[in-house]
Amino acid sequence: MKLFDVYPLYDIEPVKGSGSKLWDKEGIEYLDLYGGHAVISIGHSHPHYVKRISDQLNQLGFYSNAVQNSIQEELAEKLGVISGLEDYQLFLCSSGAEANENALKLASFQTGRKKVIAMKNAFHGRTSGAVATTDNPKIIAPFNADHQVEFVPLNDVEALTAAIDEETAAVIIEGMQGVAGVFLPSEEYLLKAEKLCKENGAMLILDEVQSGSGRSGKFFAFQHTDIKPDIIPLAKGIGNGFPVGMVLIAPHIKPWHGMLGTTFGGNHLACAAALSVLEAICEEKLMENASQLGEWLTAELELISEVKEVRGKGLMIGITLDFEAVELRKKLLFNHKIFTGSAAHKNTIRLLPSLAVTKEELSQFLEALKIELKH
């Protein structure tokens, strides 16, 4: 049997990681400033993460959601404290797509409606509802194409006002548009979206799968404003590499038995992984590090003439150049051993490093970038 060939692969096989460093099977060291799509939040093989999961595995690795699991309650309590959303409810699943799928289902249950408004250039996942709200026709199969989804431009208040009506179940917005190239919803836009949802009886879903877990310098990117979304999907960085997804649900949404369900969501190892991430974020002040280094790096990048725009908050950064970025990314990887990320916006490089990355490591990237730009 062969693997189903859907991924274009670099001829590199990492076999070991520590912090922001990777080593391939030849022993070559790399600087990881992409973290596997923003997944590595506290660093590769973080000792507390490894110990938490190992200790739990030595006790019990898995049982179903048909029994009591106090580790889930511990996770919900700690997540409420660190996020400041202690009155919200928590549903645990296994991925970002699953989190968004359940968020959309919740909105439909709550409103009795089908229509969803999503943003142009959005990415929410590849399962049925999540991919229908993803603005990429290439990955939407005919089976997924019959959802009632209307796309509007991000930050276009007039377009959103015209689209939302009494048939709308939800408006779904990313805390920062990641795959698109790190585009931010404005505070004005988020406040207006919240107001329009309330006026029309729709749910506001803030997709923090990529932008959450402290990456923006606050636990959720939307917390740079005063809004309170109805539903918040979260994944990627909350597990630091272990498959963890979750949905934070406002207190006015009432559950009933069987409303949502999952086999692997909230399993013992997943909860141990997520708890270790929350504990490391707090104990190592990683949100503060993300905020401070993000500001410093943005300022340094803006001094480079070929850099036309730097977008983002904290350590979720999009660097737009005056040319397509694909060859530059290859040079950074093969000449300087630095992993960076691509974006749908072809001139953009994405940086999504561990929140524990150091100034010295980011300086290494800046030096390599300047060399390749011949500064």
C-alpha positions as CSV (number, residue, x, y, z in Angstrom):
1,M,0.0,0.0,0.0
2,K,1.1,3.5,-0.8
3,L,0.2,6.8,0.9
4,F,-2.5,8.8,-0.7
5,D,-0.5,11.5,-2.4
6,V,-2.2,14.8,-1.4
7,Y,0.7,16.6,0.3
8,P,3.6,18.3,-1.6
9,L,6.6,17.3,0.6
10,Y,10.0,18.9,1.3
11,D,12.8,16.3,1.2
12,I,13.3,16.7,5.0
13,E,12.3,14.4,7.8
14,P,12.5,15.9,11.3
15,V,13.1,13.2,13.9
16,K,13.8,15.3,17.0
17,G,12.6,18.6,18.4
18,S,13.4,20.8,21.4
19,G,12.0,24.3,21.9
20,S,12.1,26.1,18.6
21,K,14.7,23.7,17.1
22,L,14.3,20.6,15.0
23,W,16.8,18.0,13.8
24,D,16.3,15.8,10.8
25,K,17.4,12.2,10.3
26,E,20.8,13.4,9.1
27,G,21.4,15.3,12.3
28,I,20.9,18.8,10.6
29,E,19.5,21.4,12.9
30,Y,16.6,23.7,11.8
31,L,14.9,26.8,13.4
32,D,11.2,26.2,13.4
33,L,9.2,29.5,13.0
34,Y,6.1,27.8,11.7
35,G,5.3,25.2,14.4
36,G,3.4,22.9,12.0
37,H,0.6,25.4,11.2
38,A,0.7,27.2,14.6
39,V,0.4,23.9,16.5
40,I,3.6,24.1,18.6
41,S,2.7,26.7,21.2
42,I,5.1,26.1,24.1
43,G,7.9,24.4,22.2
44,H,8.8,21.0,20.9
45,S,9.2,18.3,23.6
46,H,8.5,20.8,26.4
47,P,9.5,18.9,29.5
48,H,6.3,19.7,31.4
49,Y,4.3,18.6,28.4
50,V,6.2,15.3,28.1
51,K,5.9,14.6,31.8
52,R,2.2,15.4,32.0
53,I,1.4,13.1,29.1
54,S,3.8,10.4,30.3
55,D,2.4,10.4,33.8
56,Q,-1.2,10.2,32.5
57,L,-0.3,7.4,30.1
58,N,1.1,5.4,33.0
59,Q,-2.3,5.7,34.7
60,L,-4.9,5.6,32.0
61,G,-4.6,6.7,28.4
62,F,-8.3,6.6,27.3
63,Y,-11.8,5.8,28.2
64,S,-15.0,7.1,26.6
65,N,-17.2,10.0,27.5
66,A,-19.7,7.6,29.1
67,V,-18.0,7.9,32.5
68,Q,-16.8,10.6,34.9
69,N,-13.5,12.3,33.9
70,S,-12.3,14.8,36.5
71,I,-9.4,15.8,34.3
72,Q,-11.9,17.4,31.9
73,E,-13.3,19.4,34.8
74,E,-9.8,20.5,35.8
75,L,-9.1,21.6,32.2
76,A,-12.4,23.6,32.0
77,E,-11.7,25.4,35.3
78,K,-8.1,26.4,34.3
79,L,-9.1,27.4,30.8
80,G,-11.9,29.6,32.3
81,V,-9.4,31.3,34.6
82,I,-6.7,31.9,32.0
83,S,-9.1,33.1,29.3
84,G,-11.3,35.2,31.6
85,L,-14.4,33.3,30.4
86,E,-15.2,31.4,33.6
87,D,-19.0,31.6,32.9
88,Y,-18.6,29.8,29.5
89,Q,-19.2,26.1,29.0
90,L,-16.7,23.7,27.3
91,F,-17.2,20.9,24.8
92,L,-14.1,18.9,24.0
93,C,-13.3,17.3,20.6
94,S,-10.1,16.4,18.6
95,S,-9.4,19.0,15.9
96,G,-10.0,22.5,14.6
97,A,-12.3,21.3,11.8
98,E,-14.3,19.3,14.4
99,A,-14.5,22.3,16.7
100,N,-15.9,24.5,13.9
101,E,-18.3,21.8,12.7
102,N,-19.7,21.6,16.2
103,A,-19.8,25.4,16.5
104,L,-21.9,25.6,13.4
105,K,-24.2,22.8,14.5
106,L,-24.7,24.5,17.9
107,A,-25.6,27.8,16.1
108,S,-28.1,25.9,14.0
109,F,-29.6,24.1,17.0
110,Q,-29.9,27.3,18.9
111,T,-31.5,29.4,16.2
112,G,-33.4,26.7,14.2
113,R,-31.8,28.2,11.0
114,K,-29.4,27.1,8.3
115,K,-27.8,30.2,6.7
116,V,-24.3,31.1,7.7
117,I,-22.3,34.2,6.8
118,A,-18.6,33.7,6.4
119,M,-15.7,35.9,5.3
120,K,-14.0,35.9,1.9
121,N,-10.6,34.3,2.1
122,A,-11.7,32.4,5.2
123,F,-10.4,28.9,6.2
124,H,-12.3,26.9,8.8
125,G,-11.4,23.3,8.0
126,R,-12.1,20.5,5.6
127,T,-15.1,18.7,7.1
128,S,-18.6,19.2,5.6
129,G,-19.8,22.4,7.3
130,A,-16.3,23.8,8.0
131,V,-15.2,23.4,4.4
132,A,-18.4,25.0,3.2
133,T,-17.5,28.1,5.1
134,T,-14.0,28.0,3.7
135,D,-13.5,30.3,0.8
136,N,-11.7,27.9,-1.5
137,P,-13.8,26.2,-4.2
138,K,-11.0,23.9,-5.1
139,I,-11.4,21.9,-1.8
140,I,-15.2,21.9,-1.7
141,A,-16.6,18.7,-3.2
142,P,-20.1,18.7,-4.6
143,F,-21.3,16.8,-1.5
144,N,-20.2,19.9,0.6
145,A,-21.6,22.5,-1.7
146,D,-25.2,22.6,-0.7
147,H,-24.8,24.4,2.6
148,Q,-26.5,27.9,2.8
149,V,-23.3,30.0,3.1
150,E,-22.9,33.6,1.9
151,F,-19.4,35.1,1.8
152,V,-18.8,38.8,2.5
153,P,-15.5,40.8,2.5
154,L,-13.8,41.0,5.9
155,N,-14.2,44.5,7.4
156,D,-16.9,45.5,5.0
157,V,-19.6,46.6,7.4
158,E,-22.1,47.5,4.7
159,A,-21.8,44.0,3.1
160,L,-22.3,42.3,6.4
161,T,-25.3,44.5,7.2
162,A,-26.9,43.7,3.8
163,A,-26.2,39.9,4.2
164,I,-27.5,39.2,7.7
165,D,-31.2,38.7,8.2
166,E,-33.8,36.7,10.2
167,E,-32.7,33.5,8.4
168,T,-29.1,33.7,9.5
169,A,-28.0,31.1,12.0
170,A,-24.4,32.4,12.5
171,V,-21.7,34.8,11.4
172,I,-18.3,33.1,11.5
173,I,-15.1,35.1,11.7
174,E,-11.5,34.1,12.4
175,G,-9.7,35.9,15.2
176,M,-7.1,36.6,12.5
177,Q,-7.4,35.1,9.1
178,G,-4.4,32.7,9.1
179,V,-4.3,30.7,5.8
180,A,-5.3,33.9,3.9
181,G,-2.1,35.6,5.0
182,V,-2.8,37.0,8.5
183,F,-5.6,39.6,7.9
184,L,-7.2,41.1,11.0
185,P,-10.8,42.0,11.6
186,S,-11.0,45.5,12.8
187,E,-12.4,46.4,16.2
188,E,-15.2,48.3,14.5
189,Y,-16.1,45.3,12.4
190,L,-16.2,42.9,15.3
191,L,-18.3,45.2,17.4
192,K,-20.8,45.7,14.5
193,A,-20.9,42.0,13.8
194,E,-21.8,41.4,17.5
195,K,-24.5,44.0,17.4
196,L,-26.0,42.7,14.1
197,C,-26.0,39.1,15.4
198,K,-27.9,40.2,18.5
199,E,-30.4,42.3,16.5
200,N,-31.1,39.4,14.1
201,G,-31.0,36.5,16.6
202,A,-27.9,35.0,15.0
203,M,-24.9,33.5,16.8
204,L,-21.4,35.1,16.5
205,I,-18.7,32.4,16.1
206,L,-15.2,33.6,16.6
207,D,-12.8,30.9,15.2
208,E,-9.7,31.0,17.3
209,V,-8.3,27.7,16.1
210,Q,-5.1,29.3,14.9
211,S,-5.1,32.7,16.6
212,G,-6.0,31.5,20.1
213,S,-4.0,29.9,23.0
214,G,-2.1,33.1,23.7
215,R,-0.6,33.6,20.2
216,S,-1.8,37.2,19.8
217,G,-0.5,38.3,23.2
218,K,-3.9,37.8,24.8
219,F,-5.5,34.3,25.2
220,F,-7.9,35.0,22.3
221,A,-7.3,37.4,19.5
222,F,-10.8,38.8,19.9
223,Q,-9.9,39.9,23.4
224,H,-8.1,42.9,21.9
225,T,-11.7,44.2,21.7
226,D,-14.7,44.2,24.1
227,I,-16.8,41.7,22.3
228,K,-18.1,38.4,23.8
229,P,-18.8,35.8,21.1
230,D,-21.5,33.2,21.5
231,I,-19.2,30.4,20.4
232,I,-15.4,30.1,20.3
233,P,-13.8,27.1,18.5
234,L,-10.2,26.4,19.6
235,A,-7.6,23.8,18.6
236,K,-4.0,23.7,17.3
237,G,-1.8,25.4,19.9
238,I,-3.9,24.2,22.9
239,G,-2.5,20.7,22.4
240,N,1.1,21.6,21.4
241,G,1.0,18.7,18.9
242,F,-1.4,16.4,20.6
243,P,-4.8,16.4,18.8
244,V,-7.0,18.6,20.9
245,G,-10.1,20.6,19.9
246,M,-12.6,22.4,21.9
247,V,-15.6,24.7,21.7
248,L,-16.2,27.4,24.3
249,I,-20.0,28.1,24.6
250,A,-21.7,31.1,26.1
251,P,-23.9,30.5,29.1
252,H,-27.1,31.4,27.4
253,I,-26.8,28.3,25.1
254,K,-28.3,25.3,27.0
255,P,-27.2,21.7,26.4
256,W,-29.2,18.6,26.2
257,H,-28.0,15.0,26.4
258,G,-26.9,13.8,22.9
259,M,-26.8,17.3,21.4
260,L,-23.1,16.9,20.6
261,G,-20.8,13.9,20.9
262,T,-17.3,12.5,20.1
263,T,-15.3,9.4,20.7
264,F,-11.8,10.8,21.3
265,G,-12.6,14.4,22.4
266,G,-11.6,15.1,26.0
267,N,-9.7,11.8,26.4
268,H,-7.3,11.6,29.3
269,L,-4.1,12.2,27.3
270,A,-5.7,15.1,25.4
271,C,-6.7,16.8,28.7
272,A,-3.2,16.2,30.1
273,A,-1.6,17.8,27.0
274,A,-4.0,20.9,27.1
275,L,-3.4,21.3,30.9
276,S,0.4,21.3,30.3
277,V,0.0,24.0,27.7
278,L,-2.1,26.2,30.0
279,E,0.3,25.7,32.9
280,A,3.4,26.5,30.8
281,I,1.7,29.7,29.3
282,C,1.0,30.9,32.8
283,E,4.2,29.9,34.5
284,E,6.6,31.0,31.7
285,K,4.6,34.2,30.9
286,L,4.4,33.2,27.3
287,M,1.6,35.6,26.4
288,E,3.8,38.4,27.5
289,N,6.7,37.0,25.5
290,A,4.5,36.8,22.4
291,S,3.3,40.4,22.8
292,Q,6.8,41.9,23.4
293,L,8.6,39.9,20.7
294,G,5.8,40.4,18.2
295,E,6.1,44.2,18.6
296,W,9.9,44.1,18.4
297,L,9.9,41.8,15.3
298,T,7.2,43.9,13.5
299,A,9.2,47.1,14.0
300,E,12.4,45.4,12.7
301,L,10.6,44.0,9.6
302,E,9.1,47.3,8.8
303,L,12.6,48.7,8.3
304,I,13.3,46.4,5.4
305,S,12.5,48.1,2.1
306,E,11.2,45.0,0.3
307,V,8.7,44.4,3.1
308,K,5.5,46.2,2.0
309,E,3.3,45.3,5.0
310,V,3.5,43.5,8.3
311,R,0.3,42.3,9.7
312,G,-0.7,40.4,12.9
313,K,-0.6,40.5,16.6
314,G,1.9,38.8,19.0
315,L,3.5,35.9,17.3
316,M,1.1,35.5,14.4
317,I,2.7,37.6,11.7
318,G,2.2,38.0,8.0
319,I,5.1,39.6,6.0
320,T,4.0,40.8,2.6
321,L,6.8,41.4,0.1
322,D,6.9,43.1,-3.3
323,F,7.3,39.8,-5.0
324,E,6.0,36.2,-4.7
325,A,7.5,34.6,-1.6
326,V,7.8,30.9,-2.6
327,E,11.5,31.0,-3.7
328,L,12.5,33.1,-0.7
329,R,10.9,30.6,1.6
330,K,12.9,27.8,0.0
331,K,16.1,29.8,0.4
332,L,15.4,30.4,4.0
333,L,14.8,26.7,4.5
334,F,17.6,25.2,2.4
335,N,20.3,27.9,2.8
336,H,19.6,28.9,6.4
337,K,17.6,25.9,7.8
338,I,14.6,28.0,8.9
339,F,11.0,26.8,8.5
340,T,8.5,29.5,7.6
341,G,4.9,29.3,6.4
342,S,3.1,30.1,3.1
343,A,-0.2,31.8,2.6
344,A,-3.0,32.0,0.0
345,H,-1.7,35.5,-0.5
346,K,1.3,34.5,-2.7
347,N,3.6,37.5,-1.6
348,T,3.2,36.7,2.0
349,I,5.3,34.7,4.5
350,R,3.7,33.5,7.7
351,L,5.5,33.3,11.0
352,L,3.9,31.1,13.7
353,P,6.7,30.2,16.1
354,S,6.4,28.8,19.5
355,L,5.3,31.4,22.1
356,A,8.6,30.5,23.9
357,V,10.8,31.6,20.9
358,T,13.7,33.9,21.9
359,K,14.8,37.2,20.6
360,E,18.1,35.6,19.5
361,E,16.2,33.0,17.4
362,L,14.1,35.7,15.7
363,S,17.2,37.7,15.1
364,Q,18.6,34.7,13.3
365,F,15.6,34.8,11.0
366,L,16.1,38.6,10.4
367,E,19.7,38.1,9.5
368,A,18.9,35.3,7.1
369,L,16.1,37.4,5.5
370,K,18.4,40.3,5.0
371,I,21.1,38.1,3.4
372,E,18.6,36.7,0.9
373,L,17.3,40.1,0.2
374,K,21.0,41.2,-0.3
375,H,21.0,43.8,2.4
